[in-house]
């Protein structure tokens, strides 16, 4: 709860709830959200159930409606296009996954009509 409040105090926050969130957070945040940023439609969803082929499953839910689909849950980074939708999973900085998974974060860039994601390992 405190982290969410701190982030909201720093900048505009767009967030969704995840499967391990506190019930207070789950009441406050939606499970999925679609927003417009710089002319691009961006879908946000934590994801659920099996982490295998998660991006593909979420794409089936609302991917074709979005230019970018940002998701999590698997803790494994992913940065690939499916048709015209970028499937973007930032990975995890929490360290709760065992090797060979790296600690990663991602940056999404929108410049004009172009949008791309980058994954960085720490």
Helices and strands as residue ranges (DSSP letters): H 2-10, H 23-28, E 32-37, E 40-45, H 54-62, G 63-65, E 68-71, E 78-82, E 85-89, E 104-111, E 114-121
